[in-house]
Amino acid sequence: MKAGDFATLRHPYKGYRNIELIEQLEHKWLVRICESGLELEVYEDEFILD
């Protein structure tokens, strides 16, 4: 798992599921929702790599 990888959220955020990993933080990943460009911090167990 590395920055630039694509993944799917286990539970949609505002209807969105597809994300791109941007940066690994201490306990979370900074991700960008592909369809909207919104950036979020999520734990590794909240997504599945594509």
C-alpha distance matrix in Angstrom:
0.0 3.8 7.2 8.9 6.8 9.3 9.7 13.0 14.6 16.3 19.4 20.3 21.0 24.5 24.0 20.7 17.6 15.4 13.1 11.0 8.6 10.8 10.5 9.5 12.9 14.6 14.0 12.5 10.4 12.8 12.5 15.1 16.9 17.3 21.0 22.3 20.3 20.5 17.9 17.1 15.4 13.9 12.8 9.7 12.4 13.7 11.3 10.2 7.7 10.3
3.8 0.0 3.8 6.2 5.9 9.3 10.8 14.4 15.9 18.3 20.9 21.4 21.5 24.7 24.5 20.9 18.3 15.7 12.8 9.9 7.0 8.2 7.9 7.9 11.6 14.0 14.2 12.5 9.8 11.3 11.2 13.6 16.0 16.3 20.1 21.1 18.6 19.0 16.3 16.1 14.8 14.2 13.9 11.6 14.8 15.5 13.3 12.8 10.1 12.2
7.2 3.8 0.0 3.8 5.6 8.7 10.9 14.3 15.7 18.7 20.8 20.6 20.2 23.0 23.1 19.4 17.3 14.6 11.2 7.8 5.0 4.8 5.6 7.3 11.0 14.1 14.7 12.4 9.1 9.2 8.9 10.8 13.6 13.9 17.7 18.3 15.5 16.1 13.5 14.0 13.3 13.6 14.3 12.8 16.2 16.1 13.9 14.1 11.6 13.2
8.9 6.2 3.8 0.0 3.8 6.5 9.7 13.2 15.3 18.6 20.6 19.9 19.7 22.2 21.8 18.0 16.0 12.7 9.8 6.1 5.4 6.0 8.5 10.8 14.3 17.6 17.9 15.2 11.5 11.0 9.4 10.0 12.3 11.6 15.3 16.5 14.0 15.4 13.6 14.8 14.9 15.1 16.3 14.7 17.7 17.0 14.3 14.0 11.1 11.5
6.8 5.9 5.6 3.8 0.0 3.8 6.7 10.5 12.9 15.8 18.3 18.0 18.5 21.3 20.5 16.8 14.1 10.9 8.6 5.8 5.5 8.1 10.3 11.5 15.1 18.0 17.5 14.8 11.4 11.8 9.8 10.8 12.2 11.6 15.3 17.0 15.2 16.3 14.7 15.1 15.1 14.3 15.0 12.7 15.2 14.7 11.6 10.6 7.4 7.9
9.3 9.3 8.7 6.5 3.8 0.0 3.8 7.2 10.1 13.2 15.4 14.9 15.6 18.2 17.0 13.4 10.6 7.3 5.8 4.5 6.2 9.5 12.2 13.5 16.7 19.6 18.5 15.4 12.1 12.2 9.3 9.5 9.8 8.9 12.4 14.5 13.4 14.6 13.6 14.1 14.6 13.6 14.6 12.7 14.5 13.2 9.8 8.8 6.2 5.8
9.7 10.8 10.9 9.7 6.7 3.8 0.0 3.8 6.7 9.4 12.0 12.0 13.3 16.2 15.0 11.6 8.3 6.0 5.3 6.2 7.4 11.2 13.3 13.8 16.6 19.0 17.3 14.1 11.5 12.2 9.4 10.2 9.7 9.8 12.8 14.9 14.3 14.7 13.7 13.3 13.5 11.6 12.3 10.3 11.4 9.9 6.3 5.4 4.1 4.8
13.0 14.4 14.3 13.2 10.5 7.2 3.8 0.0 3.8 6.3 8.6 8.6 10.6 13.5 11.9 9.0 5.3 4.8 6.0 8.6 10.3 13.8 15.9 16.2 18.5 20.6 18.4 15.2 13.1 13.7 10.7 11.2 9.5 10.1 12.1 14.2 14.6 14.6 14.1 13.3 13.8 11.5 12.5 11.0 11.0 8.6 5.4 5.3 6.4 6.7
14.6 15.9 15.7 15.3 12.9 10.1 6.7 3.8 0.0 3.8 5.4 5.9 7.8 11.2 10.3 8.0 4.8 6.5 7.1 10.2 11.2 14.4 16.1 16.0 17.5 19.3 16.7 13.5 12.1 12.8 10.3 11.2 9.5 11.3 12.9 14.2 14.7 13.7 13.1 11.4 11.7 9.1 10.2 9.8 9.2 5.9 4.2 6.5 8.9 10.2
16.3 18.3 18.7 18.6 15.8 13.2 9.4 6.3 3.8 0.0 3.8 6.5 9.3 12.6 11.5 10.3 7.5 9.8 10.9 13.8 14.5 17.8 19.0 18.3 19.5 20.8 17.7 15.0 14.4 15.7 13.7 14.9 13.2 15.0 16.2 17.5 18.3 17.0 16.4 14.3 14.1 10.9 11.0 10.4 8.3 5.6 5.2 6.9 10.3 11.7
19.4 20.9 20.8 20.6 18.3 15.4 12.0 8.6 5.4 3.8 0.0 3.8 6.6 9.5 8.8 8.7 7.2 10.5 11.8 15.2 16.2 19.0 20.3 19.9 20.6 21.9 18.8 16.0 15.6 16.3 14.4 15.0 12.9 15.1 15.6 16.3 17.6 15.9 15.8 13.5 13.9 11.2 12.1 12.6 10.7 7.3 8.1 10.5 13.7 14.9
20.3 21.4 20.6 19.9 18.0 14.9 12.0 8.6 5.9 6.5 3.8 0.0 3.8 6.2 5.2 5.1 4.9 8.6 10.4 14.1 15.7 18.3 20.1 20.4 21.2 23.1 20.4 17.1 16.1 16.0 13.5 13.2 10.4 12.5 12.3 13.0 14.7 13.2 13.9 12.4 13.8 12.0 13.9 14.7 13.5 9.8 9.8 12.1 14.6 15.2
21.0 21.5 20.2 19.7 18.5 15.6 13.3 10.6 7.8 9.3 6.6 3.8 0.0 3.8 5.3 5.2 6.6 9.6 10.3 13.7 15.2 17.1 18.9 19.4 19.8 21.8 19.4 16.1 15.1 14.2 12.0 11.5 8.9 11.8 11.4 11.0 12.5 10.4 11.2 9.7 11.7 10.8 13.5 15.1 14.6 10.8 11.3 14.2 16.4 17.2
24.5 24.7 23.0 22.2 21.3 18.2 16.2 13.5 11.2 12.6 9.5 6.2 3.8 0.0 3.8 5.6 8.7 11.6 12.7 16.2 18.1 19.6 21.7 22.6 22.9 25.0 22.9 19.5 18.4 17.0 14.7 13.4 10.4 12.7 11.2 10.4 12.8 10.8 12.7 12.0 14.6 14.3 17.2 18.9 18.4 14.6 15.0 17.6 19.6 20.0
24.0 24.5 23.1 21.8 20.5 17.0 15.0 11.9 10.3 11.5 8.8 5.2 5.3 3.8 0.0 3.8 6.7 9.8 12.1 15.8 18.2 20.2 22.7 23.7 24.5 26.7 24.4 21.0 19.5 18.5 15.6 14.0 10.5 11.9 10.2 10.6 13.5 12.5 14.5 14.1 16.6 15.7 18.3 19.3 18.5 14.8 14.4 16.4 18.3 18.0
20.7 20.9 19.4 18.0 16.8 13.4 11.6 9.0 8.0 10.3 8.7 5.1 5.2 5.6 3.8 0.0 3.8 6.2 8.3 12.0 14.6 16.7 19.4 20.6 21.8 24.3 22.3 18.6 16.7 15.5 12.3 10.6 7.0 8.3 7.3 8.3 10.7 10.1 11.9 11.9 14.4 13.6 16.3 16.9 16.8 13.1 12.1 13.9 15.2 14.9
17.6 18.3 17.3 16.0 14.1 10.6 8.3 5.3 4.8 7.5 7.2 4.9 6.6 8.7 6.7 3.8 0.0 3.8 6.4 10.2 12.6 15.4 17.9 18.8 20.4 22.8 20.5 17.0 15.0 14.6 11.3 10.4 7.4 8.4 8.9 10.7 12.1 11.8 12.6 12.1 13.8 12.3 14.3 14.2 14.0 10.6 8.8 10.2 11.6 11.4
15.4 15.7 14.6 12.7 10.9 7.3 6.0 4.8 6.5 9.8 10.5 8.6 9.6 11.6 9.8 6.2 3.8 0.0 3.8 7.1 10.2 13.0 16.0 17.3 19.4 22.2 20.5 16.8 14.2 13.5 9.8 8.6 6.0 5.7 7.4 9.9 10.6 11.3 11.9 12.2 13.9 12.8 14.9 14.3 14.8 12.0 9.3 9.9 10.0 9.2
13.1 12.8 11.2 9.8 8.6 5.8 5.3 6.0 7.1 10.9 11.8 10.4 10.3 12.7 12.1 8.3 6.4 3.8 0.0 3.8 6.6 9.3 12.2 13.7 15.9 18.9 17.6 13.9 10.8 9.9 6.2 5.4 4.4 5.2 8.3 9.7 9.1 9.5 9.1 9.5 11.1 10.5 12.8 12.3 13.7 11.2 8.7 9.8 9.4 9.7
11.0 9.9 7.8 6.1 5.8 4.5 6.2 8.6 10.2 13.8 15.2 14.1 13.7 16.2 15.8 12.0 10.2 7.1 3.8 0.0 3.8 6.3 9.6 11.6 14.3 17.6 17.0 13.5 9.9 8.8 5.5 5.2 6.5 6.5 10.3 11.4 9.6 10.6 9.4 10.4 11.4 11.4 13.5 12.6 14.9 13.1 10.5 11.1 9.5 10.0
8.6 7.0 5.0 5.4 5.5 6.2 7.4 10.3 11.2 14.5 16.2 15.7 15.2 18.1 18.2 14.6 12.6 10.2 6.6 3.8 0.0 3.8 6.2 7.9 10.8 14.1 13.7 10.5 6.8 6.4 4.6 6.6 9.1 10.0 13.7 14.3 11.9 12.1 9.7 9.9 9.8 9.8 11.3 10.4 13.4 12.3 10.2 11.1 9.5 11.2
10.8 8.2 4.8 6.0 8.1 9.5 11.2 13.8 14.4 17.8 19.0 18.3 17.1 19.6 20.2 16.7 15.4 13.0 9.3 6.3 3.8 0.0 3.8 7.1 9.6 13.3 13.9 10.9 7.2 5.5 5.1 6.8 10.3 11.4 14.9 14.7 11.5 11.7 8.9 9.8 9.8 11.1 13.0 12.8 16.1 15.1 13.5 14.8 13.2 14.8
10.5 7.9 5.6 8.5 10.3 12.2 13.3 15.9 16.1 19.0 20.3 20.1 18.9 21.7 22.7 19.4 17.9 16.0 12.2 9.6 6.2 3.8 0.0 3.8 6.2 9.9 11.1 8.8 5.8 5.2 7.1 9.8 13.3 14.9 18.3 17.9 14.7 14.1 10.7 10.7 9.4 10.8 12.0 11.9 15.6 15.3 14.4 15.9 14.6 16.8
9.5 7.9 7.3 10.8 11.5 13.5 13.8 16.2 16.0 18.3 19.9 20.4 19.4 22.6 23.7 20.6 18.8 17.3 13.7 11.6 7.9 7.1 3.8 0.0 3.8 6.8 7.8 6.3 4.5 6.3 8.8 12.3 15.4 17.3 20.8 20.4 17.6 16.5 12.9 11.8 9.3 9.8 9.8 9.6 13.4 13.8 13.5 15.0 14.2 17.1
12.9 11.6 11.0 14.3 15.1 16.7 16.6 18.5 17.5 19.5 20.6 21.2 19.8 22.9 24.5 21.8 20.4 19.4 15.9 14.3 10.8 9.6 6.2 3.8 0.0 3.8 5.8 5.2 5.4 6.8 10.4 13.8 16.9 19.4 22.5 21.5 18.7 17.0 13.2 11.5 8.5 9.6 9.6 10.7 14.2 14.6 15.2 17.3 17.1 20.2
14.6 14.0 14.1 17.6 18.0 19.6 19.0 20.6 19.3 20.8 21.9 23.1 21.8 25.0 26.7 24.3 22.8 22.2 18.9 17.6 14.1 13.3 9.9 6.8 3.8 0.0 3.8 5.9 8.1 10.2 13.6 17.2 20.1 22.7 25.7 24.8 22.2 20.2 16.4 14.2 10.7 11.1 10.0 11.2 14.3 15.4 16.6 18.8 19.0 22.4
14.0 14.2 14.7 17.9 17.5 18.5 17.3 18.4 16.7 17.7 18.8 20.4 19.4 22.9 24.4 22.3 20.5 20.5 17.6 17.0 13.7 13.9 11.1 7.8 5.8 3.8 0.0 3.8 7.2 10.1 13.0 16.7 19.0 21.9 24.7 24.0 21.9 19.6 16.1 13.2 9.4 8.7 6.8 8.3 10.9 12.2 13.9 16.3 17.1 20.7
12.5 12.5 12.4 15.2 14.8 15.4 14.1 15.2 13.5 15.0 16.0 17.1 16.1 19.5 21.0 18.6 17.0 16.8 13.9 13.5 10.5 10.9 8.8 6.3 5.2 5.9 3.8 0.0 3.8 6.7 9.3 13.0 15.2 18.1 20.9 20.2 18.2 16.0 12.5 9.7 6.0 5.3 4.5 6.5 9.5 9.7 11.1 13.8 14.6 18.0
10.4 9.8 9.1 11.5 11.4 12.1 11.5 13.1 12.1 14.4 15.6 16.1 15.1 18.4 19.5 16.7 15.0 14.2 10.8 9.9 6.8 7.2 5.8 4.5 5.4 8.1 7.2 3.8 0.0 3.8 6.0 9.8 12.3 14.9 17.9 17.5 15.2 13.6 10.1 8.1 5.4 5.4 6.2 6.9 10.4 10.0 10.1 12.4 12.5 15.5
12.8 11.3 9.2 11.0 11.8 12.2 12.2 13.7 12.8 15.7 16.3 16.0 14.2 17.0 18.5 15.5 14.6 13.5 9.9 8.8 6.4 5.5 5.2 6.3 6.8 10.2 10.1 6.7 3.8 0.0 3.8 7.1 10.2 12.8 15.7 14.7 12.1 10.4 6.8 5.7 4.5 6.6 9.0 10.3 13.4 12.1 12.0 14.5 14.3 16.6
12.5 11.2 8.9 9.4 9.8 9.3 9.4 10.7 10.3 13.7 14.4 13.5 12.0 14.7 15.6 12.3 11.3 9.8 6.2 5.5 4.6 5.1 7.1 8.8 10.4 13.6 13.0 9.3 6.0 3.8 0.0 3.8 6.6 9.1 12.2 11.7 9.3 8.3 5.5 5.4 6.2 7.2 10.1 10.7 13.3 11.3 10.3 12.6 12.2 13.9
15.1 13.6 10.8 10.0 10.8 9.5 10.2 11.2 11.2 14.9 15.0 13.2 11.5 13.4 14.0 10.6 10.4 8.6 5.4 5.2 6.6 6.8 9.8 12.3 13.8 17.2 16.7 13.0 9.8 7.1 3.8 0.0 3.8 6.0 8.8 8.1 5.6 5.6 4.3 6.4 8.9 10.2 13.4 14.0 16.3 13.7 12.4 14.3 13.8 14.6
16.9 16.0 13.6 12.3 12.2 9.8 9.7 9.5 9.5 13.2 12.9 10.4 8.9 10.4 10.5 7.0 7.4 6.0 4.4 6.5 9.1 10.3 13.3 15.4 16.9 20.1 19.0 15.2 12.3 10.2 6.6 3.8 0.0 3.8 5.7 5.7 5.2 5.4 6.3 7.8 10.7 11.3 14.5 15.1 16.5 13.4 11.9 13.8 13.8 13.9
17.3 16.3 13.9 11.6 11.6 8.9 9.8 10.1 11.3 15.0 15.1 12.5 11.8 12.7 11.9 8.3 8.4 5.7 5.2 6.5 10.0 11.4 14.9 17.3 19.4 22.7 21.9 18.1 14.9 12.8 9.1 6.0 3.8 0.0 3.8 5.8 5.7 8.0 9.4 11.5 14.2 14.6 17.5 17.4 18.9 16.0 13.7 14.7 13.9 13.1
21.0 20.1 17.7 15.3 15.3 12.4 12.8 12.1 12.9 16.2 15.6 12.3 11.4 11.2 10.2 7.3 8.9 7.4 8.3 10.3 13.7 14.9 18.3 20.8 22.5 25.7 24.7 20.9 17.9 15.7 12.2 8.8 5.7 3.8 0.0 3.8 6.1 8.4 11.0 13.2 16.4 16.9 19.9 20.2 21.2 18.0 16.1 17.2 16.9 15.8
22.3 21.1 18.3 16.5 17.0 14.5 14.9 14.2 14.2 17.5 16.3 13.0 11.0 10.4 10.6 8.3 10.7 9.9 9.7 11.4 14.3 14.7 17.9 20.4 21.5 24.8 24.0 20.2 17.5 14.7 11.7 8.1 5.7 5.8 3.8 0.0 3.8 5.5 8.9 11.4 15.0 16.2 19.7 20.7 21.9 18.5 17.3 19.0 19.0 18.5
20.3 18.6 15.5 14.0 15.2 13.4 14.3 14.6 14.7 18.3 17.6 14.7 12.5 12.8 13.5 10.7 12.1 10.6 9.1 9.6 11.9 11.5 14.7 17.6 18.7 22.2 21.9 18.2 15.2 12.1 9.3 5.6 5.2 5.7 6.1 3.8 0.0 3.8 6.4 9.7 13.1 15.0 18.5 19.4 21.2 18.2 17.0 18.8 18.3 18.2
20.5 19.0 16.1 15.4 16.3 14.6 14.7 14.6 13.7 17.0 15.9 13.2 10.4 10.8 12.5 10.1 11.8 11.3 9.5 10.6 12.1 11.7 14.1 16.5 17.0 20.2 19.6 16.0 13.6 10.4 8.3 5.6 5.4 8.0 8.4 5.5 3.8 0.0 3.8 6.7 10.4 12.5 16.2 17.8 19.5 16.4 15.9 18.4 18.6 19.2
17.9 16.3 13.5 13.6 14.7 13.6 13.7 14.1 13.1 16.4 15.8 13.9 11.2 12.7 14.5 11.9 12.6 11.9 9.1 9.4 9.7 8.9 10.7 12.9 13.2 16.4 16.1 12.5 10.1 6.8 5.5 4.3 6.3 9.4 11.0 8.9 6.4 3.8 0.0 3.8 7.1 9.8 13.4 15.1 17.3 14.6 14.4 17.1 17.1 18.4
17.1 16.1 14.0 14.8 15.1 14.1 13.3 13.3 11.4 14.3 13.5 12.4 9.7 12.0 14.1 11.9 12.1 12.2 9.5 10.4 9.9 9.8 10.7 11.8 11.5 14.2 13.2 9.7 8.1 5.7 5.4 6.4 7.8 11.5 13.2 11.4 9.7 6.7 3.8 0.0 3.8 6.4 10.1 12.4 14.3 11.7 12.2 15.4 16.2 18.1
15.4 14.8 13.3 14.9 15.1 14.6 13.5 13.8 11.7 14.1 13.9 13.8 11.7 14.6 16.6 14.4 13.8 13.9 11.1 11.4 9.8 9.8 9.4 9.3 8.5 10.7 9.4 6.0 5.4 4.5 6.2 8.9 10.7 14.2 16.4 15.0 13.1 10.4 7.1 3.8 0.0 3.8 7.1 9.8 12.0 10.1 11.3 14.6 15.6 18.1
13.9 14.2 13.6 15.1 14.3 13.6 11.6 11.5 9.1 10.9 11.2 12.0 10.8 14.3 15.7 13.6 12.3 12.8 10.5 11.4 9.8 11.1 10.8 9.8 9.6 11.1 8.7 5.3 5.4 6.6 7.2 10.2 11.3 14.6 16.9 16.2 15.0 12.5 9.8 6.4 3.8 0.0 3.8 6.6 8.3 6.4 8.0 11.6 13.1 16.0
12.8 13.9 14.3 16.3 15.0 14.6 12.3 12.5 10.2 11.0 12.1 13.9 13.5 17.2 18.3 16.3 14.3 14.9 12.8 13.5 11.3 13.0 12.0 9.8 9.6 10.0 6.8 4.5 6.2 9.0 10.1 13.4 14.5 17.5 19.9 19.7 18.5 16.2 13.4 10.1 7.1 3.8 0.0 3.8 5.5 5.5 7.7 10.8 12.7 16.0
9.7 11.6 12.8 14.7 12.7 12.7 10.3 11.0 9.8 10.4 12.6 14.7 15.1 18.9 19.3 16.9 14.2 14.3 12.3 12.6 10.4 12.8 11.9 9.6 10.7 11.2 8.3 6.5 6.9 10.3 10.7 14.0 15.1 17.4 20.2 20.7 19.4 17.8 15.1 12.4 9.8 6.6 3.8 0.0 3.8 5.4 6.1 8.1 9.6 13.3
12.4 14.8 16.2 17.7 15.2 14.5 11.4 11.0 9.2 8.3 10.7 13.5 14.6 18.4 18.5 16.8 14.0 14.8 13.7 14.9 13.4 16.1 15.6 13.4 14.2 14.3 10.9 9.5 10.4 13.4 13.3 16.3 16.5 18.9 21.2 21.9 21.2 19.5 17.3 14.3 12.0 8.3 5.5 3.8 0.0 3.8 5.6 7.6 10.4 13.8
13.7 15.5 16.1 17.0 14.7 13.2 9.9 8.6 5.9 5.6 7.3 9.8 10.8 14.6 14.8 13.1 10.6 12.0 11.2 13.1 12.3 15.1 15.3 13.8 14.6 15.4 12.2 9.7 10.0 12.1 11.3 13.7 13.4 16.0 18.0 18.5 18.2 16.4 14.6 11.7 10.1 6.4 5.5 5.4 3.8 0.0 3.8 7.2 10.3 13.2
11.3 13.3 13.9 14.3 11.6 9.8 6.3 5.4 4.2 5.2 8.1 9.8 11.3 15.0 14.4 12.1 8.8 9.3 8.7 10.5 10.2 13.5 14.4 13.5 15.2 16.6 13.9 11.1 10.1 12.0 10.3 12.4 11.9 13.7 16.1 17.3 17.0 15.9 14.4 12.2 11.3 8.0 7.7 6.1 5.6 3.8 0.0 3.8 6.7 9.4
10.2 12.8 14.1 14.0 10.6 8.8 5.4 5.3 6.5 6.9 10.5 12.1 14.2 17.6 16.4 13.9 10.2 9.9 9.8 11.1 11.1 14.8 15.9 15.0 17.3 18.8 16.3 13.8 12.4 14.5 12.6 14.3 13.8 14.7 17.2 19.0 18.8 18.4 17.1 15.4 14.6 11.6 10.8 8.1 7.6 7.2 3.8 0.0 3.8 6.4
7.7 10.1 11.6 11.1 7.4 6.2 4.1 6.4 8.9 10.3 13.7 14.6 16.4 19.6 18.3 15.2 11.6 10.0 9.4 9.5 9.5 13.2 14.6 14.2 17.1 19.0 17.1 14.6 12.5 14.3 12.2 13.8 13.8 13.9 16.9 19.0 18.3 18.6 17.1 16.2 15.6 13.1 12.7 9.6 10.4 10.3 6.7 3.8 0.0 3.8
10.3 12.2 13.2 11.5 7.9 5.8 4.8 6.7 10.2 11.7 14.9 15.2 17.2 20.0 18.0 14.9 11.4 9.2 9.7 10.0 11.2 14.8 16.8 17.1 20.2 22.4 20.7 18.0 15.5 16.6 13.9 14.6 13.9 13.1 15.8 18.5 18.2 19.2 18.4 18.1 18.1 16.0 16.0 13.3 13.8 13.2 9.4 6.4 3.8 0.0
